[in-house]
Amino acid sequence: MLRQIIHQRDVSITSPPQWLLESLGIGESASGINVSVEGSLKVTAVLAGFTILTEDTSSLPMILYRRLERGKERATDHPCYTLMHNAPNPEMTSMVYRELQVGHMLGWGNFFAQMLWDERGVVTELWPLNPSRMEIFRADGERRYLYQNDAGKRIAFRQQDLLHIPAFGFDGIRGYSRISLAKNAVGLAIAAEKYGSRFFANDARPTVVLTSPKPMKPEARKNLRESWNDTYRGAENTGKVAVLEEGLDIKTIGIEPDAAQFLETRQFQVSEIARMFRIPPHMLGDVTNSTSWGTGIEQQELGYLAHTLRPWLVRIEQQLNKDLLLPAERLKYYFEHLVDALLRTDIQSRMTAYATAIGNGILSPNEAREAENRNPYKGGDTYRFPLNMGEAGQGQPGKVQPRSATPILLDIAERVARYETNEQRDAIARWQEKGKADKFTAWEEEFYTAELPSFIRRSFRPCVEAGMLDLDILTTVAARTAADRRANRTVIPALDPEAFICRLLAPPAE
C-alpha cells in the first residue's frame, strides 16, 4: 500500500510530505521531532501513562448483567458473558484483548475488532484490527470501512461487521489520537531526552580546558586530547586524579543555565504528559507539586476513578451494549465493569462500613463476607434491622412498633405478590394454554398448599428475627392467605399487599 501511494503521488522517501507522515501515525512537532505512537512510548512518562490506563481498565472484570425486577444478576448463561469476561477469541485472554483495546484508542483514537457470529446472530469471536490500516468513509449514506491486511489485500467491512470504539472526536465517527493532538508536548519530551543522552554520553560542551605555556603543534594537541579523553572521559572514570606535565594548567567550565535547564524541561514535560492522559502526576512519578485531586492517597484514587477511568469505562460499555447485544436483548442485559476492587480502602474503614451496612439491613453478613472474598456461613443470609425503629416515646424500649415496620412489611408483601403473579403466568402458559388441565391442577395444588406459604415464611423470616412479627402468627396467616388466593385467584388476579399486611398485623381470631 505504501509503495502504491509513493508511486502514484511521486513522493520522496528521504523527505516525505506531512500528509504521508500523519497517515502513518507520525506527526512533526514544533521541536522538529517526528512523533509516532511507537516512538512516543520510548518516553518513560508516555509509556507509564499508556501502561496505567491500559492495565487499570483491562484488569477490571467485565460483567454482563441481566436486569431483574429489582436488582440484577450475572448473565453467565449468555454467550457474550464468556466472550468479554474470559476470552474474546481462541488466542487472547480478556485482559490482553481489552488492554489492546484502550491502547489503540489512546494511540490512534480508534479501536476496531472484526465480529464473528454463529447461526443465531450471536457474536462468538472478536479479532482486533490494526487501526493504522483502517480507512473510514461513507457510501450511500452508510458508514463503510476499508482495511489492509498483512498480505496487502484490501478488505471492505460494513458497520455491522465491526466493533468500532472511537475516542474523543468531533464527528462521532473518527476518534482523535492523544499522541497526535499532544505531539508538541511529546516531541519536546523526546527532544529533551535526546539532548540529555548526548550531553552525558559525549558532553554537549567541554567541561575542562587544558592550557600550555608553550605553543603546541596540531599533532601534539591531538595526542593530548585523545590521551585525556581515554583516561578521564565517561562516567566510569569520574573522580580520577589528573596528573599534569610540562607546565599544563587545567580550568573547569561550568554548565551554563540554559544548558542545565533540560532537567527542568524534562520534569515539566512529565506534568504535561500527565495532563494529556488526565492522570494525577504522582502516578507518573512526579511528586514535586501538590494536586487538587485530594489530600490523601484514597481521595486521589477516587478522583482518578471518577475523572480518568470512568469516561473510558462508560465509552466501552455503551459501545458493547450497542454492538454485541441484539436489539431485543438491550432492555434485559447490559455490560458493566466491576470497579469494587478500586474502591477498597484500608481494613479498618471497610470493617466499619460493613458493620453499619449490616446493622441497618443494607447488607447481610454473608454479602459482606463475599465482598472480602470469604466463604458464607449458615444463617448469614439474614438481614438485620435496628430494634429502635419506632417513633420516640411510643411503645416499649427495644420492641419494633407496627407503625414503624409497615413500610418494610409492605415492600416484602409486594415481592410476594410479584412472585405469585409470575409463577401463575408461567404455569398458565406451560399447562393451561396447551390444554393440559390435569397438570395445571396438580401445579395449583402444590403451589398454593406448599410453595406459596413457604415463600411467604422465608420472605418475612428476617422480620421475625428482628422482633417485628410473631412466628406463629406469620405461619397461620401465610397458610390462610395461600388458601384464599387459590380460591379467589380468578376473581382477584393478584395479592393485595396492604390487605395482607393488615391481616398480618391484626390477624382474625380463631
N, C-alpha and C positions, 0 to 999 in steps of 0.2 A: 504493500500500500504506500509506504514512504517513498519507494523508488518511483512508483507511478506518479505521485504528486510532484516529486522533484523533476521528473522527465517532462510532465505536461506543462509545468509552470516555469521551467527554466530557472530553477532555484540552485543557488550555490551552497554546497555542503560546508565549505570553510567559513562562509559568512551568511548563515541562514536568516531570513527575514523574521520579524517579530511574530507575524501571524502563524508561522510554522512552529515556532517555539511554544506559543501558547496552546496550539492544538495538541501538542505533545505533553502538556502539563508543565511547561517550562516558561517562566516569565523573567524578563530582565528587571532588576530592581534599580532604585535610584543610585545605589552604591556601585552599579556596574556589574553586579554578580547575577548570573542566571540562576534562578531559584526553581528547582524542580521538587516534586514531592519526595523522591528518594534522596536527593541531595540535602533537603532540609532536615531529614532525620539524622544527619551527621551532627547537627547542633543538639547538644545534650538536653537543652530546655525544650526543644520541639519534640525530641524523642520521648522525654518524660511526659509531656502533655498528651501525646498520642497514646503512650502506654497506660497512663492513668485513665483516660476516657474509654479506651477500648477494653481494658481489663475490668474496670469497675462495672461497665454496663453489661459485658458478656458474662461476668461471674454471677450476676443476679439470676436466680431461677426464672424462666419464662413459663407462666402457667396459663393454660386455657381453662376458664371457669364456665360453669353452667349456672345461669340465673335461676334462683328459686323464688317462690312467692315472697319469702322473707329470707334474705341472705344469698349465699352462693355455695357451690361445691366444685371440687376439681373434676373436670370432664375427662377422666383418664380413659374412658372408653371411646373417645373421639380420636380419629387418626391424626388430627393436627396437634393433639397434645404431645404425642411422642415425637412428631416432626420437629417441634420447636424446643421441647424440654430435653430430649435425648440426642437425636441425630437427624439433621435435615437431609442427609444423603449417606450412602454407604461409606464414604471416605472421610467425613468430618464429624466431629462431636459438635454439640450445640454451642459450646463456648468458642471453639475455633471458628465456626461459621459466623457467630454474632460478633466476635472480635473483628473479623474481616469486614463485616457489615458497617460498623461505626468507623473503622479505619478508612474505608472507601469514601464515606460521606465527609470525613474530615479532610482527606487529601484531594479528592476530585469533586466533591459536592454531591455525588450521587452513588447509590448502591443499586446494582442490578443482579437479579438471580432468575434463571430460567426455571419455570414451574413445569413439573411433570404430573399428569393426572392419571387416575385409574378410570375404569369404565363408568363409575358413578359420578365422575366430575369432582372427586376429592383429590386435593393436592397430596402427592405421596413423596415427592423429592424436590429439593431446591438446590440449584447449582449456581454458585456465584460467577459473574462475568466481569472481565476487566473493564472498568469504567472508561479508561483512556481509549478504548477501541470502539466505543459506542457513539453513534450519532442519533439525535432525536429530531424528528420533523413531523409535519402534519401533511396528510394526504386525504382528500375528500372529507375534510373535517375531523378526521380521526388521528390520534397520535400513533406514530409508527417509529420503529427502531431499526437501525441498520448496524450490524455487529460484524467485526472481522475476527475470525477465529485464528488459532495458532498456525493453521496451514495457509492463511492468507485469503481464505474464502469468505465472501461477504454473505451474511445471513440476515434475512428480514424477519422481524418479530412484530406481532400485533401487541396492543396494550395488554390484552388478556393473557398473553404468553409469558409475561414477565412480572416479577415483583420488583417494582421500582420505588425506592425511598429517596426522595430528593431532600437535600439540606436546605438551608435558607436560600431563597431566590426571589425574583420579582415577578415571574410569570407563572409560578405554581407548577412548572414542568421541569425546568433545569435548576439544580441547586448550585450554589457557588462554593468553590474550594476555599477553605480557610487559608491555606498556604498561598493561593493566588491573590486573594484580597489583601493579605498582610505581607506581601512579598518584600516590601521595603524594610519592614522590621526584621524579617527573617534574613534578608540579604545583608543588612548591616551586622547582624549577629555572625553570619558566615564570614564577612569581611574582617570583623574584629578578631575572630578566631584564627583566620589565616594569618593576619598580621602578627598576632601573638605567637603563633607557631614559628614564623620566620624570625621574629625577634629573639626568641630563646634558642632557636636552632643555630642560626648563623649570625645573630646580632644585627639589629636594624641599623646600628651605628657603632663605631669602635668605642669601647669603654676606657681604654688606656692609650696614651701616646708615648712612644719611646723617642727621646731626643739624644743626639750625639754632638759633642763639642767640635767634632771634625766632620768635614764633608764625607758623604758615603756614596760610593758608586752604585748604580742601579742593581747590579748583581749582589752587592753586599746588603742592600736594603731588602731585596727579595729573600735572601737566605735568612736574615734576621727575622723577618716577618713570619716565614714558614717555621723557623725554629721555635719562635714564641707561641705560635698557634698550636703547634704539635704538643707543646709542653703544658700550656695553660688554658687552651680553649675547651669549652664543654663543661657540662655540669659535674662530670666525674673528676675534673681537675680543679674544681673550686677550692680555694683555701691553700693551695700550694705556695711555698715560699719562693719568690723570684730572686735570682742572683744576677746582678748586672755587672758587666765588664767594660773596660775601655772608656770609662767616663760617661757611660749611658745614664740617662735620667728618665724617670717614669712620672707621668702625670695622668691622673684619673679624670674622666669626663663624666659628669653626672647626666642622668636622663632628664631631658627637657620635659616640662609639664605636659605639653601636647603629645609627647611620645608615650608618657606613662598613663594617659587618660584612657587608653584602650581597656584597662581593667575596669574603670568606672563604666565605660560604654558597655562592656560585656554584662556587668551586673544590671545596668539599666535595661538591657535587652531581655533579660530574664523576666522582668516585670512586664515588658511589652508583650512578650510571648504568652505570659500568664493571662494577660488581658485578652489576647486573641482567642485563647481557649476558654476564657471565663472560668479560670481555675484560681483559687487562692495562691498567692505567690509562695507561701511557705510549703505548699505541696510540690513545688519545683525546686525547693532548696533555698529560696530567698527569704531569710528571716530577719532582714535588716530593717524593714519597715513594719509599722503596725497595720492592722487590717480592720476594715469596717464590717467584717463577717461575724464578729462576736469576740468576746473576751477569752473564752475557753476553747479547748480543742473540740469539745462536744458541740458548742454553738457553731463553730466553724464547719464542722462536719454536717450539721443540719442545714447550714447555708449552702454548702456545696451540693447537697442532695436537692434542695429546693430550687436553686438558681442555675445549677450547671447540669446535673444529671437528669432532673425531671423533664425538661423540654425534649431531650434526646429520647427518653423512655416513652413519653407520650407520642412523639412523632412515629416511633417504630410500632407501638401498639395499635395506633389508629390505622396505619397502612396495612398491618397484618389482618386486622378485622375486616378491612375493605377487600383485600385481595385473596386471602386464604379461605375465608368463610363464604359459604353460599348465601345468596340474598335471604333465603328463608331462615338461615341459622343466626343471622346477626342480631336478632332480638333476643335470642336464647343464650348465645355464647359470646365470650369476649376474652381477649388476651390481656394479661397484666403481669408486670414484673413484680416479684416478691422482694420488697425493699426492707423487710423487717430486720434483716441482718445489719443493714447500715444504720438502723436506729437504735441498736443495742447500746446501752450506757453501762456504767460501772455496776457491779453486782449489788451494791447497797441500794442504789437508786432503783434497780429493777425489782428487787425484793419488796421495797416499799410500795412501788406501783402495783405489783401483783397483789399485795395484801389489801390495798384499797379496792382494787377491782373485784377480788373475791368477796370481800366483806360487803360490797354493795350489789352483789348479784350480776356484775358485768361479765366476769369470767368464773368458770368452775375451777376447782383445784386442779383437775386433770388438764384443762386447757392451759393453765399456767405452766404445768409440768411439761406439756408438749412444746410450749414455746421455749423452754430451756433444754429441749432435746432429752427429756427424761420420760420413762415409761409411766403410764397411768396406774392408778391403784383402785381397787374395788371400793365403790362408794364415793369416788372422787368426781363423779359427773353431776352431783347435786349442786344447784345454785343456792347460795346463802343470801338471806336478806336481813337487814337490821331489825331488831326487835322493838325499836323505838320509833316506828313509822307513824304512830298515831299523833294527833294534834296535842299540843301541850295542855295539861290539865284535864285530859279526858282519859277515862279507863284506868286500869291497873298498870303500875310500872312494869315494863318488860313484856307486856302482852299486846299483840297487834290487834287493833280495833278494826272491825269490819269496814268502816267507812274509809280508812286509810288504805286497806288492802284491795278495795274494789277495782281500781284501775289495773292492778296486776292480775286479778282473777278474771276480769273481762278480757284481757289480752289472751290469756290461756284458753278461755272459752271460745274465742274467735278461732283459735287454731283447731280446737276440737270440731267446730262447725265446718271448717275448710276440709279437715281430714275426712269427715263423713261424706261431704259433697263429692270430693274427688274419688273416694272408694266406690261410692254408689254409681257415679258416672261411668267408671271403668267397668263395673260389673254389668251394668245395663248394656254397654257396648259389646262386652265379651259374651254374654249369655242371652239376655232377654231379646235383643235386637236380632239375634241369629236363631230365634225360635227354640232355644234350649231352656224352657221354663223350669224344668226339674233342677237343672244345675243352678239357675238363678235362685230358686227357692232354698236350695241347700246352702248357697253362699249367704243368703239373707239370714238364715237361722244361725249360722256360725258367727257372722259379723255382729249381729245385734245381741246375741247371747254372750259371746266371749270377747271378741276383738274390740268392739267399741267401749264396753265397760273397762277393759284392761287399759286401753289408750287413755281414757279419762283419768283413771287412777294414777298412771305413770306421769301424765302431764301435770297433775296437781300435787304430786308427792312432795316436791320442794316446799310448797306452801304448808303442807302438814308438818314437815320438819322445821319450818320457820315459826310454827305456832299460829299460823293463820287459820287453819282448818282442823277439824277433828277427823281422824282416820275412819272411824265407824260411820260418821255422817257421810263422808265422801264415798265410801263403799256403797252405802244404801242409795244415795242419790244417783251414783253412776249406773247402778243396775236399773233403777226405776226410769231414768232418762232414756237408757237404751231401749227398754221395753216400750216406752211411749213413742220413741222415734220409729220403731218398727211398725207400730200400729197406725201411725199418722203420717208416714213419710210421703204418701201420695197426696195428702191434703195439705200438709205443711212441708214443703220440699227441703227445708234446711233448719237446723237447730237455731233457736233464738238465744244468743249469748246472754242477754240481760235477764230473760226469764229463767235461764239455767242458773245464773248467779243468785237470783232471788231465792230460788229453791235451795241452793247450796247453803246460803247464809241463814235462811229461815225455813228449814225442812218441815214438811207437814207432819202432823202427829200420826202415830200408827193407827 
